[in-house]
Amino acid sequence: MILKTLAKLFICGALCCSVFFANAQVRVRKSASGFTRNPTLTFQGVKGSLALSAAINSMLKACGWFDVRSSGTTDYALHGVYSAGSLALELKQNGNAVARLTLKSAGSSERDMAKAAVDAILKKLFNIKGICRSRIAFCVDTGGKSKNIYTCDIDGANLKRITRSRNMCVEPEWMPDGKSLLYTRYNRASTDIIQTIPSRELSRIVAAYKGMNLGASSSPSGKYMALILSRDGQVDLYIKSLSGRARRRLTRNRAPEASPCWSPSGGSICYTSGSSGRPQLYIIPMAGGTPRHLPTIGREAVNPAWSAGNEIVYSAKLGKYYTIAILDLNGKKPGKVVIRADGDWESPSWAPDNRHIVCYRTYKGRSAIYLVDTWTGRFRPLLRIKNNASMPSWSNI
């Protein structure tokens, strides 16, 4: 049963895995009393494969659930052996084995094996959805007025260019299956919403109404998208079928709407509206109705993203900068500011673990993609490239 479950969750086709876990005490936790530290871990490498050892080390650091050290006394110690296409890992706590993991590859890369191994450890130790197989999409300034979509792994490696346009391709948003993206493409006198499958280099137009077609966000079911249209000169929120022409208008006012995102159940949509005279967050049922204003922090609130844990992360205008803030819709705690650092922090997107986010920071005239731990407020750049990067989206799988 364990083998079948892990195979479904972490292994695609060619990679098979078996795992044993003893009872282990884990010191990381998130509770009403706050955050207690990540467990420390010494990674002793993988004998027999320098490439696999480097990949696992990178994923352990990137996942954000361990403080990885090269030596010394730590909560956990991890080592492995690779031979004849098989990886055996052993995780120890206080000198005792608490996890043994075996993966056999039939053509899978070292990175695929590393992702599967670390995701399996995260699932068992912390009971979270693994994030190592997920991808991050974002925009890059590619010269002149052009912007294009790129993707990379959570450690910044495996960078790939998805679009090749002389105009702007912006606002990438992953579909729930993690296989395709929605994005906005600017034309000479209009904008379209495009769905693309990067692995197959296939694309199709899913919205091309007169005026603006912006900010597409897929429902959790993948059947609908929320988007912003200006069909009659007003910038309003709509829902449209992804497989047909059916659509529904949700707002109707002179103030512009922007940045829709869906609730975990798919029954409601959060979005930004200027109906109060300044940008604020509202929730409206998918079926339509009266929008509900959310009690956010700061003079302005924009770019919401809704987690599976029922928290909304957004950009809040505090002083002269936008920062990252979180509103807990469960009512267990008040809203909080995550980032207290100079620069504008915008377009947050949740990781599958409901702890980390990706966003972009504009500081001293430069924009770069950052990963942020919402529990600790720690942040780090995702990758280092010369061109400005913005508008990231983290896939759910």
N, C-alpha and C positions, 0 to 999 in steps of 0.2 A: 504493500500500500504506500509506504514511504517512497519507494523507488518510482512508482507511477505518478505520485503527486509531484515530486521534484522534477520528473521528466517533463510533465506538462507545464510547470511553472518556469523552469530555467533552461530547458534543453530543446533546441529546435532541430529535429531530424537526425543529424549525424552524430550528435553528442549525447552519450548516455552517462548516467551518474548513479552511484549508490553512496549512502551516507549513514553513519552511526553517530548519535549524540547521547552522551551521558547527561545527568542533571548538572547544570552549570549555573553559578550565581553571577548575574550580570549587574554591574553597578551603574549603567546608564539608565535613567528614567526621566519621565516628564510627568509631573503631578501638580496638584494644587499648591504644594509647598515649594515648587520651583524645579530647577534643573540640577541634577547631580552629575558629576563629571563623566566624560566618556571613559570607558575602560582603556587602559594602556595595553599595547600589543607590540611584542618584538617579532618581526618577521625575519626568520633565519634563512630564507631563500628556498629555492627548489633545486635540488641536486639533479644534474643531468640536462638542464635547459636554462640557459641564461635569459633567453627571450621570454619564456614562461614566468620565470622568477621576476623579471622586470615588470611584466604585465600585471601580475598579482599584486606586487608592491604598489604599483600605480593605482589600481582599483581600491586597495585597502585605504590608501590616503584620500582618494577622491570621494569615496562614499560618505565620509564625514561621521562615521559611527565609532571610529577608533582613533586614539592618539598613537600613531605608529612611531616606534622608536627603533634605533639600530642596535641598541644594546642596553644592558642594565636590567634591574628587577622590574618586571611589569606584571599586570594582571593575567595576560595571556602570552603564550609563545606559539608561533605557527611555523611549521617547516614542512617540506614536501620532497618527493622523489618522482622524477619523470623517467619512464623507460618504455620503449616499444609502443608508443602511442597511448600510454596509460599514466595518469597523474594520481598519486596518493598523497593526501595532505593529512596532517595530524595537528589538532589544536589542543594545547595543554593549559591547565590552570593549576597553579601551585604544584607544578611537576606532574600532575595527573592528567591523563588523556580524557578530554571531555567531548571530543569530536574527531571522527575519522571519515574522510571523504575520498571517494575514488571516482575518477572520471576517465572514460575511454573515448578517444577521438577517432572518427573515421573521416578525415579530411578537414576537420574543424581547425581554425587557427588558434595560436596561443592566446590571443586576446579573447576569443570566444570561450575557451576553457577557463581563463581567469575570471571572466564575468560570471560564468555559471557557478564557479566555486565560491566567489565572494558573496554572490546573491544567496546561495544556499546557506552560508554561515549567518548572514544577516537575518534571513527568515527564521532560522531556528533560535538564535540567541535573543533576538529582539522582537520577533513575531511581526516583522514589517514586510511589505512588498519590496523585493529587491529592486535596486535602481541601476545596477551596473550595465544592464542590457539596454537601458533607455538612451535616447538621443536628445540633443539640444539643437534646435534650429534658430537662426538669427539672420539679421541683415548686415551686409557689409557695403560700405561705399566703394564702388569699383571704378571711379574716375568720372569726371564731369558731374552731371546730375544723376548718374545711374546708381542704383542700389540693387544688389542681388542676394538671393537666399543661399546660405551655407548651412551645413550640419556638421556636428562633431560628437565624439563620445564625451562622457562626463568628466574625463580627465584632460579634455582639450585635444586629444589625439584623433586620428582618423578623420581629418578635416576634408570635407567634400563640397564642391560647388554644385548647387542644384539648378539655378536658373542662369541664363546668359542673355540678359536684356540690356539694351542701350538706354532704357528708361528706368523706372523704379519698380521693383518687386519688394513689397513690404508686408508687415503684419503677418508673418508666418504663424500658423496654428495647427498643431498636430491633430489628426483624427484619432478617435479612441483606440483603434487597433495599432497605432504607432507605425503604420505602413505608408500613409499618405499625409499630405499637407494641404491646407487651405492657405491662400495668400492673396493679397491685393496687387493687381498689376495696373500700373498707370500707362495709358495710351496718350496720344496727342491731345485728345479733347474729352477723354472719359476714363473711367476706371472699371475693371472687371474683377470678379472673384474667380480664381483658378484653383482647381484641385489637381495635385500632381503626385505621382507615385515615383519617388526618387530611384528606387531599385530597378524600375522598368523603363524609366525615362518616358513615361506617359503622362499627358496632361489633358484636361478638359475644362471648358468654361462652365461654371455653375451659376453665375449671375452676371448679366450684362444689360441691366435696365438703363434707360435714359437717365443721365445724371451720374451721381456718385454711387458706387457699390463698394462698401468699406467694412473692415473690422469683422470678418466672418469668424464664427465660433461654432464648432460642431456640438450637438447635443450628446449626452453620454451614450445614447443608443446608436449614434451615427446616422440617424434617419433625417435629421433636420439641422439647419444652421440658423443661428441668429446673426443678423447683419444690419448695417446701417444703409438706408437708401434715401435718395433725394428725388424721387420720381415726380413730385409735384412742387418742387422748390423748397420743401421743408425737409430737414435732416432728421429722420425718425427711425425708430427701432422696428424691425420686421422679423418674422420667422418664415423660412422657406424650406420646402422639401428638397433634399439633396438628390432625389431621383426623379423629380417631376417639376411642374410649374406652380404647384399650389403654394400660396403664401398667405400670411396674416400680418396685418399692421397692429402693433401694440401701443405705440404712442402717437399723439397728434398734437403738437404744439410748436410754437415758433422758435423755441430754444433748441439748440442742437443736442443730439444724443451721440454717444460714442462707446466703444470698448465693451461690448456685451460679453458675458460669460455665464455658464449654466450652473445650476445647483447640482449636487451629486445625484439626486434622484431624477433630474431632468424636468422637474415640474415648474421651476422658476428661473428667471434670468436677472442677474445683477448687471447694471450698466451705469455709465456716467451721463448726467444730464445737467444742463445749465438753466433749468426751469426756475430755480430759486434766485437766479442772478449771478451765481458762481458755480463752478463744477462741483457736483456732489454725487454720492452714490444712492441708487434706488434699486428696489427689487420689485418685479412685476411677475404675476403668474404667466405661464406659457399660454394659457387659455385667454389671457387678457384680463383687464380689471384696473383698479386704482393702484398706482405705484406707491410703494412704502419707502419713505426716506430713512436712510441708515445713519445712526449717530457716530460719525467718523471724527477723527482727529484733524486739526488744522483748518486753515481757511479754505482749502480746496482738497478734493479727493478724486483721483482719477485712476484708470488702468486696473480695475479689480480682477482678481483671480480667486476662484472658489475651490477649496480643498475638499477631499473626501471626508476629512474630519470636521467639516462644517465651519471652517474659518475662512474669512475673506482677507486676503492680503492686497494692499493697494499702495499707491503713491500719495502721500499727504504733503501739502504745502505748509511747511513750518518756517517762518521767517522768510528768507530769500531763496531757500532750497526746497526741492521735493525730497522727501525721505520715504523709507519703507515702514508701513504700519500694518497692524493686524487687528481685525475685529472678530471676536469669537461669538458666533451666532448661537452657541449652546448656552450662553448666559453664565458661564462658570467664572469668567474673569472679565474685567474691562479691557478696552482696546489698549494696545501697547505700541510704542515706537521700537522698531527693530534696529534701525541704523542711526547712529549719531556721528556722522562724518561729513565733511564738506563735499559739495557737488550735488548734482541732481541725480536721484536714484529713481528709475522709472521702469515700467512694463514688467512687473514681477510675474513669475510663472512657477507653479508648484512642482516639486519633484514627486515621484510616486510614493515616497516615504512620508509625505505630509509634514516634513520637518524642514527640508531645505528648499530654497527657491533659487531661480536664476533671474537676473535683472540686468539693466545696464546703467552705468554711471557716466555722467558727463562732467568733466572736471578739467579746468584750465584749457578749454577748447577741444578736448579729446573725449571720445566716447568708447567705452570698452565693456565687455560682458563680464559679470561677476557672479560667483556662487556665494550664497548667504545662508548661514545657519540661523534660523529664526529663534532657536532656543537660547543661543549664546550671543548672537549679534556678530559673530566672527564672519569675515568675508575674505575672498581671494579672487584674483582674476582667473577666468576660465582658460584663456589662451592669450598669447602675446602676438598680435599682428600689427602691422604699421597702419592699416586703414581703420577708420572709425567703424565700430560695430554697435548694433542696437536691436531693439524689439525681439528679445529671445522668447522661445517657447520650449518647454520641457515635455517630452513625450511621456505618456502614461505607462508605457511598457518598453 
